[in-house]
């Protein structure tokens, strides 16, 4: 990455981290007030997270381009797979 791209990516990551902290706090404060259906709540959170990932990827693609974004996602998946190797029943849920 160029120096400018690096600075933009770092700023984007900081912004996204701050947004995520706010979201986590909102969801934590809402615990116990919603429906008690755990599976429905889990699915709702999964859908929200997928939307956020898509939005983050779109913003990142504007900065670094599609090829580098694809490479980045490939590297992230490799790290996830490596981290799961030591688990008894590693699930490939994110694929």
Phi and psi restraints in degrees (value plus and minus 20) as a CYANA .aco file:
   2 UNK   PHI     -96.1   -56.1
   2 UNK   PSI     148.7   188.7
   3 UNK   PHI     -81.2   -41.2
   3 UNK   PSI     -61.8   -21.8
   4 UNK   PHI     -84.5   -44.5
   4 UNK   PSI     -64.4   -24.4
   5 UNK   PHI     -82.8   -42.8
   5 UNK   PSI     -61.4   -21.4
   6 UNK   PHI     -79.9   -39.9
   6 UNK   PSI     -65.3   -25.3
   7 UNK   PHI     -83.3   -43.3
   7 UNK   PSI     -61.5   -21.5
   8 UNK   PHI     -85.7   -45.7
   8 UNK   PSI     -61.6   -21.6
   9 UNK   PHI     -85.5   -45.5
   9 UNK   PSI     -63.0   -23.0
  10 UNK   PHI     -81.6   -41.6
  10 UNK   PSI     -62.9   -22.9
  11 UNK   PHI     -83.9   -43.9
  11 UNK   PSI     -61.5   -21.5
  12 UNK   PHI     -82.5   -42.5
  12 UNK   PSI     -64.1   -24.1
  13 UNK   PHI     -82.6   -42.6
  13 UNK   PSI     -62.1   -22.1
  14 UNK   PHI     -83.2   -43.2
  14 UNK   PSI     -62.4   -22.4
  15 UNK   PHI     -83.2   -43.2
  15 UNK   PSI     -65.1   -25.1
  16 UNK   PHI     -86.0   -46.0
  16 UNK   PSI     -58.1   -18.1
  17 UNK   PHI     -82.6   -42.6
  17 UNK   PSI     -62.7   -22.7
  18 UNK   PHI     -83.8   -43.8
  18 UNK   PSI     -63.4   -23.4
  19 UNK   PHI     -81.7   -41.7
  19 UNK   PSI     -61.8   -21.8
  20 UNK   PHI     -85.0   -45.0
  20 UNK   PSI     -59.8   -19.8
  21 UNK   PHI     -81.5   -41.5
  21 UNK   PSI     -60.9   -20.9
  22 UNK   PHI     -83.2   -43.2
  22 UNK   PSI     -64.5   -24.5
  23 UNK   PHI     -82.4   -42.4
  23 UNK   PSI     -63.0   -23.0
  24 UNK   PHI     -81.3   -41.3
  24 UNK   PSI     -64.9   -24.9
  25 UNK   PHI     -82.5   -42.5
  25 UNK   PSI     -61.2   -21.2
  26 UNK   PHI     -81.4   -41.4
  26 UNK   PSI     -64.2   -24.2
  27 UNK   PHI     -90.9   -50.9
  27 UNK   PSI     -55.2   -15.2
  28 UNK   PHI     -86.3   -46.3
  28 UNK   PSI     -60.0   -20.0
  29 UNK   PHI     -89.6   -49.6
  29 UNK   PSI     -42.9    -2.9
  30 UNK   PHI    -108.5   -68.5
  30 UNK   PSI     -22.2    17.8
  31 UNK   PHI     -82.2   -42.2
  31 UNK   PSI     119.7   159.7
  32 UNK   PHI      63.2   103.2
  32 UNK   PSI     -33.8     6.2
  33 UNK   PHI    -116.0   -76.0
  33 UNK   PSI     -38.5     1.5
  34 UNK   PHI    -112.5   -72.5
  34 UNK   PSI    -182.6  -142.6
  35 UNK   PHI     -88.1   -48.1
  35 UNK   PSI     134.3   174.3
  36 UNK   PHI    -110.4   -70.4
  36 UNK   PSI     -15.6    24.4
  37 UNK   PHI     -96.9   -56.9
  37 UNK   PSI      81.7   121.7
  38 UNK   PHI     -83.7   -43.7
  38 UNK   PSI     -61.8   -21.8
  39 UNK   PHI     -85.8   -45.8
  39 UNK   PSI     -59.6   -19.6
  40 UNK   PHI     -85.2   -45.2
  40 UNK   PSI     -61.2   -21.2
  41 UNK   PHI     -84.4   -44.4
  41 UNK   PSI     -62.1   -22.1
  42 UNK   PHI     -82.2   -42.2
  42 UNK   PSI     -63.2   -23.2
  43 UNK   PHI     -85.0   -45.0
  43 UNK   PSI     -60.3   -20.3
  44 UNK   PHI     -80.3   -40.3
  44 UNK   PSI     -64.5   -24.5
  45 UNK   PHI     -86.7   -46.7
  45 UNK   PSI     -57.6   -17.6
  46 UNK   PHI     -83.5   -43.5
  46 UNK   PSI     -63.5   -23.5
  47 UNK   PHI     -84.5   -44.5
  47 UNK   PSI     -63.8   -23.8
  48 UNK   PHI     -81.2   -41.2
  48 UNK   PSI     -62.1   -22.1
  49 UNK   PHI     -85.6   -45.6
  49 UNK   PSI     -61.1   -21.1
  50 UNK   PHI     -81.9   -41.9
  50 UNK   PSI     -59.7   -19.7
  51 UNK   PHI     -83.2   -43.2
  51 UNK   PSI     -61.7   -21.7
  52 UNK   PHI     -84.5   -44.5
  52 UNK   PSI     -62.3   -22.3
  53 UNK   PHI     -82.3   -42.3
  53 UNK   PSI     -63.2   -23.2
  54 UNK   PHI     -81.6   -41.6
  54 UNK   PSI     -62.8   -22.8
  55 UNK   PHI     -85.2   -45.2
  55 UNK   PSI     -63.2   -23.2
  56 UNK   PHI     -83.6   -43.6
  56 UNK   PSI     -62.3   -22.3
  57 UNK   PHI     -84.0   -44.0
  57 UNK   PSI     -58.5   -18.5
  58 UNK   PHI     -83.5   -43.5
  58 UNK   PSI     -62.6   -22.6
  59 UNK   PHI     -85.2   -45.2
  59 UNK   PSI     -61.9   -21.9
  60 UNK   PHI     -86.9   -46.9
  60 UNK   PSI     -57.7   -17.7
  61 UNK   PHI     -83.3   -43.3
  61 UNK   PSI     -54.4   -14.4
  62 UNK   PHI     -82.0   -42.0
  62 UNK   PSI     -51.1   -11.1
  63 UNK   PHI    -106.5   -66.5
  63 UNK   PSI     -69.0   -29.0
  64 UNK   PHI    -127.3   -87.3
  64 UNK   PSI     -30.9     9.1
  65 UNK   PHI      71.7   111.7
  65 UNK   PSI     142.3   182.3
  66 UNK   PHI     -86.7   -46.7
  66 UNK   PSI     -62.6   -22.6
  67 UNK   PHI     -81.6   -41.6
  67 UNK   PSI     -65.9   -25.9
  68 UNK   PHI     -89.8   -49.8
  68 UNK   PSI     -53.0   -13.0
  69 UNK   PHI     -85.2   -45.2
  69 UNK   PSI     -63.5   -23.5
  70 UNK   PHI     -80.8   -40.8
  70 UNK   PSI     -62.7   -22.7
  71 UNK   PHI     -83.4   -43.4
  71 UNK   PSI     -62.4   -22.4
  72 UNK   PHI     -79.8   -39.8
  72 UNK   PSI     -67.5   -27.5
  73 UNK   PHI     -84.4   -44.4
  73 UNK   PSI     -55.6   -15.6
  74 UNK   PHI     -84.6   -44.6
  74 UNK   PSI     -64.0   -24.0
  75 UNK   PHI     -84.2   -44.2
  75 UNK   PSI     -61.3   -21.3
  76 UNK   PHI     -81.4   -41.4
  76 UNK   PSI     -62.4   -22.4
  77 UNK   PHI     -85.6   -45.6
  77 UNK   PSI     -58.3   -18.3
  78 UNK   PHI     -80.5   -40.5
  78 UNK   PSI     -62.1   -22.1
  79 UNK   PHI     -84.6   -44.6
  79 UNK   PSI     -63.7   -23.7
  80 UNK   PHI     -80.1   -40.1
  80 UNK   PSI     -65.9   -25.9
  81 UNK   PHI     -81.7   -41.7
  81 UNK   PSI     -62.1   -22.1
  82 UNK   PHI     -82.9   -42.9
  82 UNK   PSI     -61.9   -21.9
  83 UNK   PHI     -86.0   -46.0
  83 UNK   PSI     -48.3    -8.3
  84 UNK   PHI    -105.4   -65.4
  84 UNK   PSI     -33.1     6.9
  85 UNK   PHI     -79.2   -39.2
  85 UNK   PSI     -54.3   -14.3
  86 UNK   PHI    -100.5   -60.5
  86 UNK   PSI     -26.2    13.8
  87 UNK   PHI    -101.6   -61.6
  87 UNK   PSI     133.9   173.9
  88 UNK   PHI     -84.7   -44.7
  88 UNK   PSI     -70.6   -30.6
  89 UNK   PHI    -144.0  -104.0
  89 UNK   PSI      53.7    93.7
  90 UNK   PHI     -85.2   -45.2
  90 UNK   PSI     103.4   143.4
  91 UNK   PHI    -112.7   -72.7
  91 UNK   PSI     123.0   163.0
  92 UNK   PHI    -123.8   -83.8
  92 UNK   PSI      34.2    74.2
  93 UNK   PHI     -90.0   -50.0
  93 UNK   PSI     -50.0   -10.0
  94 UNK   PHI    -107.6   -67.6
  94 UNK   PSI      -9.7    30.3
